[in-house]
Amino acid sequence: MKLTVDQDKCVSSGQCVLNATDLFDQRDDDGVVLLLNDSPSADQTEAARKAAAACPALAIHIEE
């Protein structure tokens, strides 16, 4: 699995962080998503999928 984020689409809702704290964070100044790990381990894939599904802006992309 490979993750990418589109920071221009991000609306700073924080759903990614709530669902996958090991994979995502938010910038302090504006809350835009930060990708911490673009290649999640097998035990992180479910959280990555939940984060992508929860993103209201569809700013998280998963490549299998």
MITI-425141 format. One record per residue: residue number from 1; chain; x, y, z of N, C-alpha, C, O in turn. Coordinates in pm, whole numbers. Layout:
// MITI-425141
NUDREN     i   ch       nu       nv       nw      cau      cav      caw       cu       cv       cw       ou       ov       ow
NUDREN   NUM    A        X        Y        Z        X        Y        Z        X        Y        Z        X        Y        Z
...
This chain:
// MITI-425141
NUDREN     i   ch       nu       nv       nw      cau      cav      caw       cu       cv       cw       ou       ov       ow
NUDREN     1    A       83     -118        0        0        0        0       88      124        0      190      131       68
NUDREN     2    A       46      222      -78      116      351      -85       13      461      -64      -92      462     -128
NUDREN     3    A       43      554       26      -46      666       56       10      796       -2      131      819       -2
NUDREN     4    A      -80      878      -50      -46     1015      -88     -158     1105      -38     -271     1061      -18
NUDREN     5    A     -125     1231      -17     -226     1329       24     -219     1450      -67     -113     1486     -117
NUDREN     6    A     -334     1511      -86     -342     1634     -164     -370     1746      -64     -484     1769      -24
NUDREN     7    A     -264     1816      -25     -278     1921       76     -364     2037       26     -422     2109      107
NUDREN     8    A     -374     2055     -105     -458     2163     -159     -607     2132     -141     -688     2224     -132
NUDREN     9    A     -644     2005     -135     -783     1965     -114     -821     1961       33     -939     1974       67
NUDREN    10    A     -724     1945      121     -750     1925      263     -830     2042      322     -801     2159      297
NUDREN    11    A     -933     2006      402    -1016     2107      469     -991     2109      620    -1067     2170      695
NUDREN    12    A     -885     2043      663     -840     2047      803     -942     1992      903     -952     2042     1015
NUDREN    13    A    -1016     1889      864    -1116     1832      954    -1055     1744     1062    -1114     1726     1169
NUDREN    14    A     -936     1690     1037     -867     1609     1136     -913     1464     1143     -867     1390     1230
NUDREN    15    A    -1002     1423     1053    -1051     1285     1055     -939     1184     1029     -943     1072     1080
NUDREN    16    A     -841     1223      950     -729     1134      923     -650     1104     1051     -614      989     1077
NUDREN    17    A     -626     1206     1128     -551     1190     1253     -631     1107     1353     -575     1023     1422
NUDREN    18    A     -760     1130     1361     -844     1054     1453     -845      905     1419     -857      821     1508
NUDREN    19    A     -834      872     1292     -840      733     1248     -705      665     1235     -697      543     1241
NUDREN    20    A     -598      742     1218     -465      682     1196     -356      775     1245     -286      839     1166
NUDREN    21    A     -341      783     1377     -245      877     1436     -100      847     1400      -15      936     1404
NUDREN    22    A      -70      723     1365       67      688     1328      100      727     1184      217      731     1146
NUDREN    23    A       -2      755     1106       18      783      965        0      931      929       61      980      833
NUDREN    24    A      -83     1001     1006     -117     1139      971     -102     1232     1091     -117     1192     1206
NUDREN    25    A      -74     1358     1060      -73     1465     1158     -128     1588     1087     -163     1583      969
NUDREN    26    A     -135     1699     1159     -182     1824     1100      -82     1934     1130      -20     1937     1237
NUDREN    27    A      -68     2026     1034       20     2142     1055      -38     2227     1167     -160     2242     1177
NUDREN    28    A       49     2282     1249        5     2363     1363      -65     2492     1320     -161     2534     1383
NUDREN    29    A      -16     2554     1214      -69     2686     1177     -206     2683     1110     -285     2775     1130
NUDREN    30    A     -235     2579     1030     -363     2578      959     -436     2444      961     -546     2434      905
NUDREN    31    A     -379     2342     1023     -445     2214     1036     -444     2126      914     -509     2021      913
NUDREN    32    A     -372     2165      810     -365     2085      688     -291     1955      717     -195     1951      794
NUDREN    33    A     -337     1849      652     -283     1715      673     -133     1707      643      -82     1770      550
NUDREN    34    A      -65     1629      726       75     1593      704       83     1441      700       32     1374      790
NUDREN    35    A      146     1387      599      163     1244      586      291     1204      658      400     1247      620
NUDREN    36    A      278     1122      761      393     1080      840      459      955      784      579      935      801
NUDREN    37    A      381      871      718      433      745      666      355      710      540      235      684      547
NUDREN    38    A      422      709      425      350      683      300      340      535      267      275      498      169
NUDREN    39    A      405      449      347      400      304      325      362      234      455      449      182      525
NUDREN    40    A      234      232      488      192      172      614      222       23      621      220      -47      520
NUDREN    41    A      248      -23      741      271     -166      763      138     -240      752       32     -177      747
NUDREN    42    A      144     -371      750       23     -452      736      -78     -424      846     -199     -425      822
NUDREN    43    A      -31     -398      966     -123     -371     1077     -179     -229     1075     -265     -197     1157
NUDREN    44    A     -131     -144      986     -180       -7      975     -273       13      856     -331      121      841
NUDREN    45    A     -289      -87      771     -366      -68      648     -514      -41      675     -575       40      606
NUDREN    46    A     -572     -107      774     -712      -83      805     -734       61      851     -831      126      811
NUDREN    47    A     -645      111      935     -654      249      982     -638      347      866     -705      449      861
NUDREN    48    A     -548      316      773     -528      401      656     -655      407      571     -694      514      524
NUDREN    49    A     -719      293      553     -843      290      475     -954      368      545    -1031      440      481
NUDREN    50    A     -963      355      677    -1064      429      753    -1039      579      743    -1134      657      728
NUDREN    51    A     -913      620      751     -880      762      740     -918      817      603     -975      925      593
NUDREN    52    A     -887      742      499     -921      786      363    -1073      795      346    -1122      890      285
NUDREN    53    A    -1145      699      399    -1291      699      387    -1354      812      467    -1459      865      428
NUDREN    54    A    -1292      850      578    -1347      954      665    -1314     1095      618    -1374     1191      667
NUDREN    55    A    -1222     1109      526    -1181     1242      479    -1292     1307      398    -1327     1258      291
NUDREN    56    A    -1348     1418      447    -1458     1482      375    -1416     1545      242    -1499     1568      155
NUDREN    57    A    -1288     1573      227    -1239     1636      104    -1179     1535        6    -1137     1572     -104
NUDREN    58    A    -1176     1408       45    -1116     1303      -38     -972     1338      -75     -929     1321     -189
NUDREN    59    A     -899     1387       24     -761     1431        1     -658     1322       22     -539     1343       -3
NUDREN    60    A     -701     1203       67     -610     1091       90     -631      988      -20     -744      945      -45
NUDREN    61    A     -523      948      -84     -530      852     -193     -449      729     -157     -337      738     -107
NUDREN    62    A     -509      613     -184     -446      483     -156     -418      413     -287     -505      400     -373
NUDREN    63    A     -295      367     -300     -256      287     -415     -219      150     -362     -129      137     -278
NUDREN    64    A     -286       48     -409     -261      -88     -360     -145     -152     -434     -109     -267     -406
